[in-house]
Amino acid sequence: MVTNKKTILGVFAHPDDESMGPGATFAKYAAAGHRVAFATATDGGAGRLFDKRPQDNYELRKLRRQETTAAAQTLGIEFLGFMGLQDGVLERVNVLDIELEIVRIIRKVKPDVLVTFHGSGISHHPDHRVMALALIGAFLGSGRVGWYKSALIDALPPHQPSKLYYYTIMRSMIDRIDWPRDVYASPDDEISTIIDTRDTADIRWKAIKDHKSQGGGPPFEVLYEAGIFEREAFVRIFPTWVKGSAIESDLLDGLDE
């Protein structure tokens, strides 16, 4: 176990983003003894209930909470719950209200590192893109006194995370397979950080399968069998990564300096 324990916080739009995204990286750091936690904006009520999209989504929302709890246990990380926002319509929500909710979580959890999806949304999902925008605002403001005109926020001590990352897909990896969906994949010169996740790729795949109600979605088994879960890529937003600089192999690089 590590002697200098750090905290990594993931903030995502939907149940299953934590597993279908940087799940192997999260499992790796948790297994090493670091605290890894995540919060999810929506309860996934606009998703699939196996092969259907039900009009009455009560059972789906209940099941997706159970699945997310199970996936978190598989990954060995903490599920902090849903933020109470409506799935599929985050672009209609004031992004500053979402930012406030993220700041509340940051000030409670006090992470060293923040992670969300790439600003493209990867799948170009508007919910993912809105969360990326809100997280940047929260990163900038969570450590500032008087930044927010909210008594609930002001009651929590400011906390400034040290690093902010976007999880992304490597184009050089995705081009190796016949992937059936339109996704944004980062060119190699955009990627700041590559994590060796060979030891936790199987765990990520098991966590994805924990979200069994979404089994009719993207065929992630193709990625798993092609070995693509064995490396996960990130774009470091802060401190700003300069194109051409050395590639990191650790999200915690520099935190002990």
BELMOGI-V326474 format. One record per backbone hydrogen bond with DSSP energy under -1.0 kcal/mol. CO is the residue of the C=O (numbers start at 1). NH is the residue of the N-H. E is the energy in kcal/mol with one decimal. If there is no record, write none. Layout:
((CO:NH:E) (CO:NH:E))
This chain:
((6:35:-2.5) (7:112:-2.6) (7:113:-1.9) (8:37:-2.5) (9:115:-2.2) (10:39:-2.1) (12:41:-2.7) (13:42:-2.1) (14:17:-1.8) (16:20:-3.2) (17:21:-1.4) (21:23:-1.1) (22:26:-2.5) (23:27:-2.4) (24:28:-2.1) (25:29:-2.2) (26:30:-2.3) (27:31:-2.4) (28:32:-1.2) (29:34:-2.2) (30:33:-1.5) (32:2:-1.3) (35:8:-2.8) (36:78:-2.8) (37:10:-2.8) (38:80:-3.1) (39:12:-2.4) (40:83:-2.2) (41:85:-2.4) (44:47:-2.0) (52:49:-3.7) (57:61:-2.8) (58:62:-2.2) (59:63:-2.6) (60:64:-2.6) (61:65:-1.5) (62:66:-1.7) (63:67:-2.7) (64:68:-2.2) (65:69:-2.3) (66:70:-2.2) (67:71:-2.7) (68:72:-2.3) (69:73:-1.8) (70:74:-2.2) (71:75:-2.5) (72:76:-1.3) (72:77:-2.4) (78:38:-2.2) (81:40:-2.1) (86:89:-1.2) (89:92:-2.1) (90:93:-1.4) (94:97:-1.3) (94:98:-1.4) (95:99:-2.3) (96:100:-2.0) (97:101:-1.6) (98:102:-2.1) (99:103:-2.7) (100:104:-2.2) (101:105:-1.6) (102:106:-2.9) (103:107:-2.8) (104:108:-1.2) (105:109:-3.0) (106:110:-3.0) (112:162:-1.6) (112:163:-1.8) (113:9:-2.9) (114:165:-2.5) (115:11:-2.5) (116:167:-3.4) (118:121:-2.6) (121:123:-3.2) (122:184:-3.4) (125:129:-1.9) (126:130:-2.5) (127:131:-1.9) (128:132:-1.8) (129:133:-1.9) (130:134:-2.7) (131:135:-2.3) (132:136:-1.5) (133:137:-1.7) (134:138:-2.3) (135:139:-2.7) (136:140:-2.1) (137:141:-2.0) (138:142:-2.4) (141:144:-1.9) (142:159:-2.3) (148:150:-1.3) (150:154:-2.8) (151:155:-1.3) (153:156:-2.0) (163:114:-2.3) (164:237:-2.4) (164:238:-1.6) (165:116:-1.6) (166:235:-2.8) (167:118:-1.8) (169:186:-2.6) (170:174:-2.5) (171:175:-2.3) (173:176:-1.6) (174:177:-1.4) (177:179:-1.4) (186:171:-2.9) (187:190:-2.2) (192:248:-3.1) (193:234:-2.3) (195:232:-2.0) (197:200:-1.0) (200:204:-2.1) (201:205:-2.1) (202:206:-2.2) (203:207:-2.4) (204:208:-2.5) (205:209:-2.0) (206:210:-1.1) (208:211:-1.3) (210:212:-1.7) (211:214:-1.7) (212:215:-1.6) (213:50:-2.2) (214:217:-2.1) (218:220:-2.2) (219:222:-1.9) (220:224:-2.4) (221:225:-2.8) (222:226:-1.4) (223:228:-2.2) (224:227:-1.5) (227:230:-1.4) (228:231:-1.0) (230:197:-2.1) (232:195:-3.1) (233:168:-2.4) (234:192:-1.8) (234:193:-1.9) (235:166:-2.5) (236:241:-1.3) (238:164:-2.6) (242:245:-2.5) (248:194:-2.4) (250:253:-1.7) (252:255:-2.0) (254:257:-1.0))
